[in-house]
Amino acid sequence: MTADGATTTATYPEALRERVDAHLKELRFPSVAPQTQGLEDAMRYSLLAGGKRIRPVLALATQKAIGGDPEQVLPLAAAIELIHTYSLIHDDLPAMDDDDLRRGRPTCHVKFGEDVAILAGDALYAEALRLLLTAQAGEPSGILAAARELTAATGVDGMVGGQYLDVADVAPDDADGLRTVHALKTGRLIAASVECVLLLNGTGGDTITAFRTFADELGVLFQIVDDILDVTSTADAMGKPQGSDERHGKRTYVSEYGLDGAQDLATECHARAHAALARTGTDSGGRLAELEQITDFIFTRTS
């Protein structure tokens, strides 16, 4: 999306996405009770539904940006995607957004029933933490710091808290209230995809401050563009019902600022995200290339 609202095609780090997809396909959730195979089927149905894998790709790209090997943080990246998938399963439930399609396929509760879908989401969250705590290499202090941030980003002070503000409609009825809802509901997990990698590696000082600013702006940018696409895109392009926010009477950046205003806000967020990346001081040898690509892709995405 350019300043005048037109769209362009941004490069995406497909090699990192493909590595994430391959790793997710290798994951299994063994149980002492073979009768739980149907639960794993529901978990894998949603987990392997595709998509750009923006959150785990962000984690791999951040590891590369600070001079590390992306392969080293695959368990953390996978854990983040398991949690994101759990959130999507629960978001789609009749009690929440009541959506029948996700990524062009029947949602988990349509395919397996509401009861199994709820349990699949619960299990994905638990397995994410087990994966992080048992498979991720690193200093114990770094792993615990990453786990602490990931759980905070998905709890009352993060994704779930943001969802509550949204469904209960209790956030302040102003610009700050709207940003708070989406910073928690969407932005915290996106930001954690960056920050958990830094915590795992013991990164601090001005570098982590700049990366945090980048991650915060990226999370808000993602939500603004999502709100725009809910109005301007199509169900076929998005792989889910279009106009869902309007149908549920939700406050969005488009409902608050209008389409042009939301596009202006997205442009400002995009610029601030790039400026924050420049302040990380890690652009030796083009190490920021993938993070810059993700930022531009989020800004210009059409689905």
C-alpha positions as a LaTeX table, in Angstrom:
\begin{tabular}{lrrr}
\hline
Residue & $x$ (\AA) & $y$ (\AA) & $z$ (\AA) \\
\hline
Met1 & 0.00 & 0.00 & 0.00 \\
Thr2 & 1.51 & 3.29 & $-1.05$ \\
Ala3 & 0.74 & 6.73 & 0.35 \\
Asp4 & $-2.11$ & 7.16 & $-2.13$ \\
Gly5 & $-3.67$ & 3.80 & $-1.21$ \\
Ala6 & $-2.39$ & 1.87 & $-4.24$ \\
Thr7 & $-0.90$ & $-1.57$ & $-3.76$ \\
Thr8 & 2.43 & $-2.97$ & $-4.85$ \\
Thr9 & 4.05 & $-6.35$ & $-4.45$ \\
Ala10 & 6.67 & $-6.65$ & $-1.72$ \\
Thr11 & 9.27 & $-9.39$ & $-1.53$ \\
Tyr12 & 8.76 & $-11.90$ & 1.28 \\
Pro13 & 11.45 & $-14.15$ & 2.85 \\
Glu14 & 9.99 & $-17.33$ & 1.40 \\
Ala15 & 13.03 & $-19.43$ & 2.34 \\
Leu16 & 12.35 & $-18.75$ & 6.01 \\
Arg17 & 8.64 & $-19.48$ & 5.59 \\
Glu18 & 9.43 & $-22.78$ & 3.89 \\
Arg19 & 11.77 & $-23.73$ & 6.73 \\
Val20 & 9.04 & $-22.97$ & 9.26 \\
Asp21 & 6.49 & $-25.02$ & 7.31 \\
Ala22 & 8.86 & $-27.98$ & 7.10 \\
His23 & 9.53 & $-27.84$ & 10.84 \\
Leu24 & 5.82 & $-27.64$ & 11.69 \\
Lys25 & 5.07 & $-30.66$ & 9.51 \\
Glu26 & 7.65 & $-32.65$ & 11.49 \\
Leu27 & 5.99 & $-31.90$ & 14.82 \\
Arg28 & 4.02 & $-34.64$ & 16.54 \\
Phe29 & 2.03 & $-34.56$ & 19.76 \\
Pro30 & 2.42 & $-38.05$ & 21.20 \\
Ser31 & 0.10 & $-39.30$ & 23.92 \\
Val32 & 0.00 & $-42.34$ & 26.16 \\
Ala33 & $-3.64$ & $-42.70$ & 25.12 \\
Pro34 & $-3.87$ & $-43.61$ & 21.42 \\
Gln35 & $-7.53$ & $-42.68$ & 21.49 \\
Thr36 & $-6.50$ & $-38.98$ & 21.42 \\
Gln37 & $-5.44$ & $-39.25$ & 17.76 \\
Gly38 & $-8.57$ & $-37.34$ & 16.77 \\
Leu39 & $-7.40$ & $-34.41$ & 18.90 \\
Glu40 & $-4.03$ & $-34.34$ & 17.17 \\
Asp41 & $-5.82$ & $-34.49$ & 13.82 \\
Ala42 & $-7.75$ & $-31.34$ & 14.71 \\
Met43 & $-4.58$ & $-29.61$ & 15.96 \\
Arg44 & $-2.62$ & $-30.43$ & 12.81 \\
Tyr45 & $-5.56$ & $-29.53$ & 10.55 \\
Ser46 & $-5.42$ & $-25.93$ & 11.72 \\
Leu47 & $-1.66$ & $-25.75$ & 12.26 \\
Leu48 & $-0.84$ & $-26.91$ & 8.74 \\
Ala49 & $-3.47$ & $-24.81$ & 6.95 \\
Gly50 & $-0.79$ & $-22.61$ & 5.41 \\
Gly51 & $-0.32$ & $-18.87$ & 5.45 \\
Lys52 & 2.70 & $-16.59$ & 5.46 \\
Arg53 & 3.76 & $-17.64$ & 8.98 \\
Ile54 & 4.59 & $-14.01$ & 9.76 \\
Arg55 & 5.22 & $-14.51$ & 13.48 \\
Pro56 & 7.65 & $-17.46$ & 13.31 \\
Val57 & 9.32 & $-15.95$ & 10.25 \\
Leu58 & 9.82 & $-12.77$ & 12.28 \\
Ala59 & 11.56 & $-14.85$ & 14.94 \\
Leu60 & 13.94 & $-16.44$ & 12.42 \\
Ala61 & 14.60 & $-13.08$ & 10.77 \\
Thr62 & 15.36 & $-11.47$ & 14.14 \\
Gln63 & 17.83 & $-14.22$ & 14.95 \\
Lys64 & 19.57 & $-13.54$ & 11.66 \\
Ala65 & 19.51 & $-9.78$ & 12.27 \\
Ile66 & 21.53 & $-10.14$ & 15.48 \\
Gly67 & 24.05 & $-12.42$ & 13.78 \\
Gly68 & 22.69 & $-15.81$ & 14.80 \\
Asp69 & 21.66 & $-18.94$ & 12.91 \\
Pro70 & 17.88 & $-18.99$ & 12.31 \\
Glu71 & 17.89 & $-22.78$ & 12.72 \\
Gln72 & 18.75 & $-22.30$ & 16.39 \\
Val73 & 15.39 & $-20.71$ & 17.23 \\
Leu74 & 13.08 & $-23.03$ & 15.28 \\
Pro75 & 11.53 & $-24.51$ & 18.47 \\
Leu76 & 10.71 & $-21.00$ & 19.74 \\
Ala77 & 9.34 & $-19.99$ & 16.34 \\
Ala78 & 7.19 & $-23.12$ & 16.18 \\
Ala79 & 5.89 & $-22.49$ & 19.71 \\
Ile80 & 4.82 & $-19.00$ & 18.65 \\
Glu81 & 2.95 & $-20.39$ & 15.65 \\
Leu82 & 1.22 & $-23.02$ & 17.79 \\
Ile83 & $-0.05$ & $-20.24$ & 20.04 \\
His84 & $-1.13$ & $-18.14$ & 17.06 \\
Thr85 & $-3.03$ & $-21.13$ & 15.66 \\
Tyr86 & $-4.76$ & $-21.70$ & 18.99 \\
Ser87 & $-5.89$ & $-18.07$ & 18.96 \\
Leu88 & $-7.31$ & $-18.42$ & 15.45 \\
Ile89 & $-9.26$ & $-21.57$ & 16.37 \\
His90 & $-10.83$ & $-19.81$ & 19.33 \\
Asp91 & $-11.41$ & $-16.55$ & 17.42 \\
Asp92 & $-13.46$ & $-18.44$ & 14.83 \\
Leu93 & $-15.81$ & $-20.04$ & 17.37 \\
Pro94 & $-19.51$ & $-19.09$ & 17.29 \\
Ala95 & $-19.15$ & $-17.33$ & 20.66 \\
Met96 & $-16.40$ & $-15.13$ & 19.23 \\
Asp97 & $-16.23$ & $-14.12$ & 15.53 \\
Asp98 & $-18.46$ & $-16.99$ & 14.33 \\
Asp99 & $-16.51$ & $-17.57$ & 11.10 \\
Asp100 & $-16.92$ & $-20.66$ & 8.94 \\
Leu101 & $-13.84$ & $-20.20$ & 6.76 \\
Arg102 & $-10.15$ & $-19.79$ & 7.57 \\
Arg103 & $-7.51$ & $-19.72$ & 4.84 \\
Gly104 & $-10.08$ & $-20.95$ & 2.35 \\
Arg105 & $-11.05$ & $-24.06$ & 4.35 \\
Pro106 & $-13.75$ & $-24.86$ & 6.90 \\
Thr107 & $-12.73$ & $-23.61$ & 10.32 \\
Cys108 & $-11.74$ & $-26.11$ & 12.98 \\
His109 & $-15.10$ & $-26.08$ & 14.77 \\
Val110 & $-16.96$ & $-26.58$ & 11.48 \\
Lys111 & $-14.72$ & $-29.53$ & 10.60 \\
Phe112 & $-14.46$ & $-31.22$ & 14.01 \\
Gly113 & $-17.17$ & $-29.68$ & 16.20 \\
Glu114 & $-17.00$ & $-26.87$ & 18.76 \\
Asp115 & $-15.98$ & $-29.12$ & 21.65 \\
Val116 & $-13.00$ & $-30.61$ & 19.83 \\
Ala117 & $-11.99$ & $-27.21$ & 18.44 \\
Ile118 & $-11.85$ & $-25.72$ & 21.94 \\
Leu119 & $-9.73$ & $-28.63$ & 23.14 \\
Ala120 & $-7.46$ & $-28.41$ & 20.09 \\
Gly121 & $-6.78$ & $-24.76$ & 20.87 \\
Asp122 & $-6.11$ & $-25.54$ & 24.53 \\
Ala123 & $-3.75$ & $-28.36$ & 23.57 \\
Leu124 & $-1.82$ & $-26.23$ & 21.08 \\
Tyr125 & $-1.12$ & $-23.65$ & 23.79 \\
Ala126 & 0.11 & $-26.29$ & 26.23 \\
Glu127 & 2.23 & $-28.03$ & 23.58 \\
Ala128 & 3.75 & $-24.68$ & 22.61 \\
Leu129 & 5.10 & $-24.20$ & 26.12 \\
Arg130 & 6.32 & $-27.78$ & 26.30 \\
Leu131 & 8.12 & $-27.33$ & 22.98 \\
Leu132 & 9.80 & $-24.12$ & 24.10 \\
Leu133 & 10.87 & $-25.50$ & 27.48 \\
Thr134 & 12.12 & $-28.89$ & 26.27 \\
Ala135 & 13.36 & $-28.43$ & 22.69 \\
Gln136 & 14.78 & $-24.89$ & 22.60 \\
Ala137 & 18.54 & $-24.76$ & 23.13 \\
Gly138 & 20.12 & $-21.94$ & 25.10 \\
Glu139 & 21.00 & $-20.72$ & 28.57 \\
Pro140 & 18.24 & $-21.58$ & 31.06 \\
Ser141 & 17.91 & $-17.90$ & 32.00 \\
Gly142 & 17.33 & $-16.97$ & 28.36 \\
Ile143 & 14.78 & $-19.72$ & 27.80 \\
Leu144 & 12.86 & $-18.74$ & 30.94 \\
Ala145 & 12.95 & $-15.06$ & 29.93 \\
Ala146 & 11.54 & $-15.96$ & 26.51 \\
Ala147 & 8.86 & $-18.16$ & 28.10 \\
Arg148 & 7.93 & $-15.39$ & 30.52 \\
Glu149 & 7.53 & $-12.87$ & 27.71 \\
Leu150 & 5.57 & $-15.29$ & 25.52 \\
Thr151 & 3.09 & $-16.14$ & 28.26 \\
Ala152 & 2.71 & $-12.47$ & 29.22 \\
Ala153 & 2.11 & $-11.54$ & 25.59 \\
Thr154 & $-0.72$ & $-14.07$ & 25.33 \\
Gly155 & $-2.40$ & $-13.59$ & 28.70 \\
Val156 & $-4.42$ & $-10.90$ & 30.46 \\
Asp157 & $-1.78$ & $-8.28$ & 29.68 \\
Gly158 & $-1.63$ & $-9.38$ & 26.05 \\
Met159 & $-3.66$ & $-11.21$ & 23.44 \\
Val160 & $-6.44$ & $-12.57$ & 25.67 \\
Gly161 & $-6.79$ & $-9.27$ & 27.52 \\
Gly162 & $-7.08$ & $-7.46$ & 24.21 \\
Gln163 & $-9.75$ & $-9.89$ & 23.08 \\
Tyr164 & $-11.68$ & $-9.21$ & 26.28 \\
Leu165 & $-11.51$ & $-5.44$ & 25.74 \\
Asp166 & $-12.82$ & $-6.05$ & 22.24 \\
Val167 & $-15.70$ & $-8.44$ & 22.98 \\
Ala168 & $-16.78$ & $-6.64$ & 26.17 \\
Asp169 & $-16.42$ & $-3.22$ & 24.49 \\
Val170 & $-14.91$ & $-1.67$ & 27.62 \\
Ala171 & $-11.87$ & 0.13 & 26.17 \\
Pro172 & $-11.89$ & 3.95 & 26.29 \\
Asp173 & $-13.83$ & 5.37 & 23.36 \\
Asp174 & $-10.89$ & 7.30 & 21.91 \\
Ala175 & $-7.80$ & 6.82 & 19.74 \\
Asp176 & $-5.70$ & 5.58 & 22.66 \\
Gly177 & $-8.37$ & 3.05 & 23.59 \\
Leu178 & $-8.51$ & 1.66 & 20.06 \\
Arg179 & $-4.73$ & 1.38 & 19.88 \\
Thr180 & $-4.65$ & $-0.34$ & 23.28 \\
Val181 & $-7.15$ & $-2.99$ & 22.14 \\
His182 & $-5.17$ & $-3.86$ & 19.05 \\
Ala183 & $-1.75$ & $-3.47$ & 20.63 \\
Leu184 & $-2.79$ & $-6.19$ & 23.08 \\
Lys185 & $-5.02$ & $-8.33$ & 20.86 \\
Thr186 & $-2.72$ & $-8.45$ & 17.82 \\
Gly187 & 0.44 & $-6.52$ & 18.50 \\
Arg188 & 1.75 & $-8.27$ & 21.61 \\
Leu189 & 2.25 & $-11.67$ & 19.96 \\
Ile190 & 3.85 & $-10.06$ & 16.91 \\
Ala191 & 6.15 & $-8.06$ & 19.19 \\
Ala192 & 6.93 & $-11.19$ & 21.24 \\
Ser193 & 8.05 & $-12.91$ & 18.04 \\
Val194 & 10.89 & $-10.40$ & 17.97 \\
Glu195 & 11.51 & $-9.82$ & 21.67 \\
Cys196 & 11.61 & $-13.48$ & 22.70 \\
Val197 & 14.55 & $-14.05$ & 20.35 \\
Leu198 & 16.42 & $-11.11$ & 21.89 \\
Leu199 & 15.73 & $-12.36$ & 25.42 \\
Leu200 & 16.82 & $-15.86$ & 24.47 \\
Asn201 & 20.14 & $-14.43$ & 23.30 \\
Gly202 & 20.58 & $-12.03$ & 26.22 \\
Thr203 & 20.44 & $-8.97$ & 23.96 \\
Gly204 & 20.02 & $-5.69$ & 25.84 \\
Gly205 & 20.73 & $-1.97$ & 25.84 \\
Asp206 & 19.84 & 0.33 & 22.97 \\
Thr207 & 19.53 & $-2.62$ & 20.59 \\
Ile208 & 16.60 & $-4.23$ & 22.38 \\
Thr209 & 14.98 & $-0.81$ & 22.88 \\
Ala210 & 15.05 & $-0.13$ & 19.14 \\
Phe211 & 13.81 & $-3.64$ & 18.31 \\
Arg212 & 10.94 & $-3.23$ & 20.78 \\
Thr213 & 9.89 & 0.01 & 19.10 \\
Phe214 & 10.08 & $-1.72$ & 15.73 \\
Ala215 & 7.99 & $-4.66$ & 16.94 \\
Asp216 & 5.36 & $-2.41$ & 18.52 \\
Glu217 & 4.95 & $-0.40$ & 15.32 \\
Leu218 & 4.81 & $-3.57$ & 13.23 \\
Gly219 & 2.01 & $-4.98$ & 15.38 \\
Val220 & $-0.10$ & $-1.85$ & 14.99 \\
Leu221 & 0.68 & $-1.70$ & 11.27 \\
Phe222 & $-0.53$ & $-5.28$ & 10.84 \\
Gln223 & $-3.86$ & $-4.47$ & 12.52 \\
Ile224 & $-4.43$ & $-1.25$ & 10.57 \\
Val225 & $-3.85$ & $-3.06$ & 7.27 \\
Asp226 & $-6.07$ & $-5.93$ & 8.46 \\
Asp227 & $-8.87$ & $-3.45$ & 9.14 \\
Ile228 & $-8.40$ & $-1.89$ & 5.70 \\
Leu229 & $-8.51$ & $-5.29$ & 3.99 \\
Asp230 & $-11.67$ & $-6.23$ & 5.87 \\
Val231 & $-13.30$ & $-3.41$ & 3.89 \\
Thr232 & $-11.44$ & $-3.45$ & 0.57 \\
Ser233 & $-10.53$ & $-7.10$ & $-0.08$ \\
Thr234 & $-12.70$ & $-10.10$ & $-0.96$ \\
Ala235 & $-13.49$ & $-13.36$ & 0.80 \\
Asp236 & $-11.71$ & $-15.28$ & $-1.97$ \\
Ala237 & $-8.53$ & $-13.22$ & $-1.57$ \\
Met238 & $-8.53$ & $-13.37$ & 2.22 \\
Gly239 & $-9.63$ & $-16.97$ & 2.60 \\
Lys240 & $-12.17$ & $-15.92$ & 5.25 \\
Pro241 & $-15.41$ & $-13.92$ & 5.35 \\
Gln242 & $-14.99$ & $-10.28$ & 4.30 \\
Gly243 & $-16.64$ & $-7.50$ & 6.29 \\
Ser244 & $-16.58$ & $-9.50$ & 9.53 \\
Asp245 & $-15.68$ & $-6.50$ & 11.70 \\
Glu246 & $-18.51$ & $-4.37$ & 10.36 \\
Arg247 & $-20.95$ & $-7.27$ & 10.73 \\
His248 & $-20.08$ & $-7.52$ & 14.43 \\
Gly249 & $-20.10$ & $-3.78$ & 14.99 \\
Lys250 & $-16.45$ & $-3.67$ & 16.05 \\
Arg251 & $-14.40$ & $-0.51$ & 16.30 \\
Thr252 & $-11.63$ & $-0.54$ & 13.73 \\
Tyr253 & $-9.16$ & 1.94 & 12.32 \\
Val254 & $-11.43$ & 2.32 & 9.29 \\
Ser255 & $-14.57$ & 2.90 & 11.35 \\
Glu256 & $-12.72$ & 5.49 & 13.49 \\
Tyr257 & $-10.61$ & 7.28 & 10.87 \\
Gly258 & $-12.18$ & 6.40 & 7.53 \\
Leu259 & $-10.40$ & 4.51 & 4.79 \\
Asp260 & $-8.10$ & 7.39 & 3.81 \\
Gly261 & $-7.26$ & 8.14 & 7.42 \\
Ala262 & $-6.44$ & 4.49 & 8.12 \\
Gln263 & $-4.20$ & 4.38 & 5.07 \\
Asp264 & $-2.37$ & 7.48 & 6.32 \\
Leu265 & $-1.88$ & 5.86 & 9.73 \\
Ala266 & $-0.51$ & 2.72 & 8.07 \\
Thr267 & 1.97 & 4.84 & 6.11 \\
Glu268 & 3.13 & 6.52 & 9.32 \\
Cys269 & 3.53 & 3.18 & 11.16 \\
His270 & 5.46 & 1.73 & 8.24 \\
Ala271 & 7.89 & 4.66 & 8.28 \\
Arg272 & 8.38 & 4.48 & 12.06 \\
Ala273 & 9.02 & 0.72 & 11.90 \\
His274 & 11.78 & 1.22 & 9.32 \\
Ala275 & 13.26 & 4.08 & 11.34 \\
Ala276 & 13.38 & 1.88 & 14.44 \\
Leu277 & 15.13 & $-0.89$ & 12.50 \\
Ala278 & 17.77 & 1.60 & 11.40 \\
Arg279 & 18.45 & 2.41 & 15.07 \\
Thr280 & 19.17 & $-1.22$ & 16.02 \\
Gly281 & 22.72 & $-0.91$ & 14.72 \\
Thr282 & 22.65 & $-4.45$ & 13.35 \\
Asp283 & 22.64 & $-3.82$ & 9.58 \\
Ser284 & 26.12 & $-5.20$ & 8.99 \\
Gly285 & 26.14 & $-7.32$ & 5.82 \\
Gly286 & 22.46 & $-6.74$ & 5.14 \\
Arg287 & 21.32 & $-8.70$ & 8.21 \\
Leu288 & 18.13 & $-6.64$ & 8.42 \\
Ala289 & 17.00 & $-7.53$ & 4.91 \\
Glu290 & 14.38 & $-10.10$ & 5.94 \\
Leu291 & 12.91 & $-7.87$ & 8.65 \\
Glu292 & 12.66 & $-5.03$ & 6.14 \\
Gln293 & 10.95 & $-7.37$ & 3.67 \\
Ile294 & 8.42 & $-8.48$ & 6.28 \\
Thr295 & 7.68 & $-4.86$ & 7.17 \\
Asp296 & 7.08 & $-3.95$ & 3.54 \\
Phe297 & 5.02 & $-7.08$ & 2.94 \\
Ile298 & 2.70 & $-6.32$ & 5.86 \\
Phe299 & 2.29 & $-2.76$ & 4.57 \\
Thr300 & 1.48 & $-3.83$ & 1.00 \\
Arg301 & $-0.34$ & $-7.14$ & 1.57 \\
Thr302 & $-3.64$ & $-7.64$ & $-0.19$ \\
Ser303 & $-4.96$ & $-10.68$ & 1.71 \\
\hline
\end{tabular}
